[in-house]
């Protein structure tokens, strides 16, 4: 186990989307988050809140700790 450097939410979301071959629409529908929110997070205009982190973690089957909560 090696400690990982924290990465911005947008980078982590983009990475998870890429490795799981998911589109913004797939993520929005699957995680039940507004498509505009997914787009704004990816463009760096918005940060994720706790609820969104939980939904994305469940959707991607990862722990919520992969996202940084700056709320």
C-alpha positions in Angstrom: 0.0 0.0 0.0 1.3 3.4 -1.0 -0.2 6.7 -0.1 -1.8 8.5 -3.0 -1.6 12.1 -3.6 -5.0 13.8 -3.6 -6.3 14.8 -7.0 -9.0 17.3 -7.8 -12.6 15.9 -8.1 -12.7 16.7 -11.8 -9.6 14.6 -12.5 -10.8 11.7 -10.4 -14.2 11.7 -12.1 -12.7 11.9 -15.5 -10.4 9.0 -14.7 -13.2 6.8 -13.4 -15.3 7.7 -16.5 -12.4 6.8 -18.8 -11.4 3.5 -17.2 -15.1 2.4 -17.0 -15.9 3.8 -20.5 -18.7 5.9 -19.2 -20.1 9.1 -20.7 -21.3 12.2 -18.8 -24.8 11.1 -19.6 -24.2 7.6 -18.3 -22.8 9.0 -15.0 -25.6 11.5 -14.6 -28.3 8.9 -15.1 -26.6 6.1 -13.2 -25.6 8.2 -10.2 -28.9 10.2 -10.3 -27.0 13.5 -10.5 -27.9 16.3 -12.9 -26.1 16.2 -16.1 -25.2 19.9 -15.7 -23.5 19.1 -12.4 -21.4 16.4 -13.9 -20.4 18.8 -16.7 -19.6 21.6 -14.3 -17.5 19.4 -12.1 -15.5 18.1 -15.1 -14.9 21.7 -16.2 -13.8 22.8 -12.8 -16.7 25.2 -12.3 -18.2 23.3 -9.4 -17.1 21.0 -6.5 -18.8 17.9 -5.4 -20.9 18.0 -2.2 -21.1 15.0 0.3 -24.3 13.7 -1.3 -22.9 13.7 -4.8 -19.7 12.1 -3.6 -21.7 9.3 -2.0 -23.8 8.8 -5.2 -20.7 8.7 -7.4 -18.8 6.4 -5.1 -21.7 3.9 -5.2 -22.1 4.3 -9.0 -18.4 3.6 -9.6 -18.0 1.0 -6.8 -15.3 2.9 -5.1 -14.9 4.3 -1.6 -15.9 7.9 -1.1 -12.4 8.7 0.0 -11.2 8.7 -3.6 -12.9 12.1 -3.9 -11.8 15.1 -1.9 -14.5 16.9 0.0 -13.9 20.6 0.1 -17.4 21.6 1.2 
